[in-house]
Amino acid sequence: MRPATETPHPLGRRAVKVTAAVCALGLLASATAIPNWTGVAGSAQSPPSPSTTAASRPIVSPCLSPAALTAAQLKARAQQKLDQAPTHLPESTPARQALEAITVGPSGCDAIPGRFAYVHLLQWATDTTIAGNNATTRIVLFEEQRWRADDASGRVIRSRYPTGKRPTDDSTYKPGELDGPIGPIAADPGGAQRAHRRHPAPIPRTHRRHRGLVSLLGWRTPNQAARTAVLTVLSETPGIA
């Protein structure tokens, strides 16, 4: 770990909030990015035609940067009662047609300039301690603020509750030190599809593609073109239901 030597501003580029569900497998959690996926298709920065009226233009929400939780808020969120009831899903159907019907709308974060993409990550996980014949399980909440530039430099601030031995860690990374490819997110399906190649065999190809996209969105903030490319990759991925 390295001490912080610079402070990238959390509003540096587009902001994306990432949340995670409770996972009972040690200290693991499954992250899901929630950028703006629905709306009116088309470029967010294309000038309107002369006949376009204000009423017909898509409503674009302002770009809000998620604030880090205070120690009290982190404790309160960690102590919330979580629903452990099983989720009953309907019979699965192929998702390609539904995915192809989705259009990617503009986001207020698309046009914000800056060096860093900012991601706010929350992960709930179960932590089981075994002492003799007794096993104690508790919920641990992890929080990460991630800043990443296209040259793979950035900063990560990690917090957790209960705090443990190191309640907060603040690390800064020089160009090339963060994992992942150099450069911005590809705005074409072929480039986005290559994101899964960072996960080697024996993971099945479809799983590698999914994991690659999750990793990509856990560190990057895709603009409208990149969101469209990701959605196209998913619609062309066999086995999604």
C-alpha positions as CSV (number, residue, x, y, z in Angstrom):
1,M,0.0,0.0,0.0
2,R,1.2,3.5,-0.8
3,P,0.3,6.8,0.9
4,A,-1.8,9.2,-1.1
5,T,0.3,11.7,-3.0
6,E,-2.4,13.4,-4.9
7,T,-6.2,13.9,-4.5
8,P,-8.1,13.4,-7.7
9,H,-11.4,15.2,-7.4
10,P,-14.4,12.9,-7.2
11,L,-16.3,15.0,-9.8
12,G,-13.3,14.6,-12.2
13,R,-15.3,12.8,-14.9
14,R,-18.6,10.9,-15.0
15,A,-19.8,9.4,-11.7
16,V,-21.3,6.0,-11.4
17,K,-22.6,4.3,-8.2
18,V,-22.0,0.6,-7.8
19,T,-23.8,-1.5,-5.2
20,A,-23.4,-5.2,-4.2
21,A,-25.7,-7.9,-2.8
22,V,-25.1,-10.0,0.3
23,C,-23.0,-13.1,-0.5
24,A,-22.6,-16.0,1.9
25,L,-19.2,-17.1,0.5
26,G,-16.6,-15.7,2.8
27,L,-15.8,-12.1,2.1
28,L,-17.1,-12.0,-1.5
29,A,-19.8,-9.8,-3.0
30,S,-21.3,-9.5,-6.4
31,A,-21.2,-6.0,-7.9
32,T,-23.7,-4.5,-10.4
33,A,-23.3,-1.2,-12.1
34,I,-26.3,1.0,-12.6
35,P,-25.6,3.6,-15.2
36,N,-28.4,5.2,-17.3
37,W,-29.5,2.4,-19.7
38,T,-32.9,3.4,-20.9
39,G,-34.2,6.4,-22.7
40,V,-34.1,7.7,-26.3
41,A,-31.5,6.3,-28.6
42,G,-29.0,8.7,-30.2
43,S,-25.9,10.7,-29.4
44,A,-26.0,12.7,-26.2
45,Q,-24.1,15.5,-27.7
46,S,-25.8,15.7,-31.1
47,P,-27.3,19.2,-31.8
48,P,-31.1,19.1,-32.0
49,S,-32.8,19.6,-35.3
50,P,-34.5,23.0,-35.9
51,S,-37.9,21.3,-35.6
52,T,-37.1,19.7,-32.2
53,T,-39.1,21.3,-29.4
54,A,-38.1,21.4,-25.7
55,A,-41.1,19.1,-24.9
56,S,-39.8,16.4,-27.3
57,R,-36.3,16.3,-26.0
58,P,-35.3,13.5,-23.5
59,I,-35.1,14.7,-19.9
60,V,-31.5,14.2,-18.7
61,S,-30.9,14.1,-15.0
62,P,-28.0,16.1,-13.5
63,C,-24.8,14.3,-12.7
64,L,-24.7,13.6,-9.0
65,S,-21.5,12.4,-7.4
66,P,-22.3,9.9,-4.6
67,A,-20.8,11.1,-1.3
68,A,-18.7,8.9,0.9
69,L,-20.4,7.6,4.0
70,T,-19.5,9.0,7.4
71,A,-18.4,6.5,10.1
72,A,-21.9,6.8,11.6
73,Q,-23.6,6.3,8.3
74,L,-21.4,3.3,7.5
75,K,-22.3,1.7,10.9
76,A,-26.0,2.4,10.3
77,R,-26.0,0.9,6.8
78,A,-24.1,-2.2,8.0
79,Q,-26.7,-2.8,10.8
80,Q,-29.7,-2.6,8.5
81,K,-31.8,-5.7,8.5
82,L,-31.3,-7.5,5.2
83,D,-34.0,-9.6,3.6
84,Q,-32.8,-13.2,3.6
85,A,-35.9,-14.6,2.0
86,P,-35.3,-16.5,-1.2
87,T,-36.2,-14.8,-4.5
88,H,-38.6,-16.8,-6.7
89,L,-37.9,-16.1,-10.4
90,P,-40.3,-16.9,-13.2
91,E,-39.3,-19.5,-15.8
92,S,-36.3,-18.1,-17.7
93,T,-36.6,-17.0,-21.3
94,P,-33.9,-16.0,-23.8
95,A,-32.9,-12.4,-23.2
96,R,-31.7,-11.4,-26.6
97,Q,-35.0,-10.0,-27.9
98,A,-35.5,-8.0,-24.7
99,L,-32.0,-6.6,-24.7
100,E,-32.2,-5.6,-28.4
101,A,-35.4,-3.6,-27.6
102,I,-33.6,-1.5,-25.0
103,T,-32.3,1.9,-26.1
104,V,-29.5,3.7,-24.3
105,G,-30.4,7.2,-23.2
106,P,-28.1,10.2,-22.5
107,S,-26.8,10.8,-19.0
108,G,-26.0,14.1,-17.3
109,C,-22.6,12.7,-16.5
110,D,-21.6,12.0,-20.2
111,A,-20.3,15.5,-21.0
112,I,-18.4,16.3,-17.7
113,P,-14.7,16.7,-18.6
114,G,-11.9,15.6,-16.3
115,R,-9.0,13.2,-15.9
116,F,-10.6,10.6,-13.6
117,A,-13.6,8.4,-13.7
118,Y,-15.2,8.0,-10.2
119,V,-16.9,4.9,-8.9
120,H,-18.5,4.6,-5.4
121,L,-18.7,0.9,-4.4
122,L,-20.6,-0.6,-1.4
123,Q,-20.3,-4.4,-0.7
124,W,-22.2,-6.3,2.0
125,A,-20.6,-9.7,2.9
126,T,-20.8,-12.3,5.6
127,D,-17.8,-12.9,7.9
128,T,-17.8,-16.2,9.8
129,T,-15.4,-16.8,12.7
130,I,-14.9,-20.3,14.0
131,A,-13.6,-20.8,17.6
132,G,-13.7,-24.4,18.7
133,N,-17.3,-25.7,18.2
134,N,-18.8,-22.2,17.9
135,A,-19.3,-20.3,14.7
136,T,-20.1,-16.6,14.7
137,T,-21.4,-14.9,11.6
138,R,-21.7,-11.1,11.1
139,I,-22.4,-8.7,8.3
140,V,-19.5,-6.6,7.2
141,L,-20.0,-3.5,5.0
142,F,-17.1,-2.5,2.7
143,E,-16.9,0.9,1.0
144,E,-14.5,1.9,-1.8
145,Q,-14.1,5.2,-3.6
146,R,-12.2,4.6,-6.8
147,W,-10.6,7.2,-9.2
148,R,-9.1,5.8,-12.4
149,A,-7.5,7.6,-15.3
150,D,-7.1,6.2,-18.8
151,D,-3.4,5.7,-18.2
152,A,-4.3,3.3,-15.3
153,S,-3.3,5.7,-12.6
154,G,-5.7,6.6,-9.7
155,R,-6.6,6.4,-6.1
156,V,-8.6,4.0,-3.9
157,I,-10.0,4.9,-0.4
158,R,-11.2,1.8,1.4
159,S,-13.3,1.8,4.6
160,R,-15.3,-0.9,6.4
161,Y,-17.6,-1.6,9.3
162,P,-16.9,-3.2,11.8
163,T,-13.6,-1.4,11.4
164,G,-11.1,-4.2,12.1
165,K,-7.4,-3.5,12.5
166,R,-7.3,-0.9,9.7
167,P,-10.5,1.0,9.4
168,T,-9.4,3.1,6.4
169,D,-6.8,2.6,3.7
170,D,-5.9,5.3,1.2
171,S,-3.7,4.3,-1.7
172,T,-2.5,6.2,-4.8
173,Y,-1.4,4.5,-8.0
174,K,1.0,5.8,-10.7
175,P,0.3,5.4,-14.4
176,G,0.1,1.7,-15.4
177,E,-0.2,0.4,-11.8
178,L,-4.0,-0.2,-11.8
179,D,-5.3,-3.4,-13.5
180,G,-7.0,-3.2,-16.8
181,P,-6.3,-2.0,-20.3
182,I,-4.8,1.4,-21.0
183,G,-7.2,3.9,-22.7
184,P,-10.9,4.8,-22.6
185,I,-13.7,2.3,-22.8
186,A,-14.2,1.1,-26.4
187,A,-17.3,2.6,-28.0
188,D,-17.8,-0.2,-30.4
189,P,-19.1,-3.8,-29.6
190,G,-15.9,-5.4,-30.8
191,G,-13.8,-3.4,-28.4
192,A,-16.2,-3.9,-25.5
193,Q,-16.2,-7.6,-26.2
194,R,-12.5,-7.9,-25.7
195,A,-13.0,-6.9,-22.0
196,H,-13.7,-10.5,-21.1
197,R,-10.2,-11.7,-22.2
198,R,-8.6,-10.6,-19.0
199,H,-10.3,-13.7,-17.4
200,P,-8.3,-16.8,-18.6
201,A,-9.6,-20.4,-19.1
202,P,-11.0,-22.7,-17.7
203,I,-13.8,-20.2,-17.0
204,P,-16.4,-20.6,-19.9
205,R,-16.3,-17.9,-22.5
206,T,-19.7,-16.5,-21.6
207,H,-18.7,-16.3,-17.9
208,R,-15.5,-14.6,-18.9
209,R,-17.4,-12.0,-20.9
210,H,-19.7,-11.3,-18.0
211,R,-16.9,-11.0,-15.5
212,G,-14.9,-8.8,-17.8
213,L,-17.8,-6.4,-18.2
214,V,-18.4,-6.3,-14.5
215,S,-14.8,-5.6,-13.8
216,L,-14.8,-2.9,-16.5
217,L,-17.8,-1.1,-15.0
218,G,-16.4,-1.4,-11.5
219,W,-13.6,0.9,-12.5
220,R,-14.8,2.9,-15.5
221,T,-17.7,5.2,-16.1
222,P,-19.0,4.5,-19.7
223,N,-20.5,7.3,-21.8
224,Q,-23.5,6.8,-24.0
225,A,-21.6,5.2,-26.9
226,A,-19.8,2.8,-24.6
227,R,-23.1,1.9,-22.8
228,T,-24.6,1.1,-26.2
229,A,-21.6,-1.1,-27.0
230,V,-21.8,-3.0,-23.7
231,L,-25.6,-3.6,-24.3
232,T,-24.9,-4.9,-27.8
233,V,-22.3,-7.3,-26.5
234,L,-24.8,-8.7,-24.0
235,S,-27.5,-9.1,-26.6
236,E,-25.1,-11.1,-28.8
237,T,-23.9,-13.3,-25.9
238,P,-25.5,-16.7,-26.0
239,G,-27.0,-18.3,-22.9
240,I,-28.3,-15.1,-21.2
241,A,-31.9,-15.6,-19.9
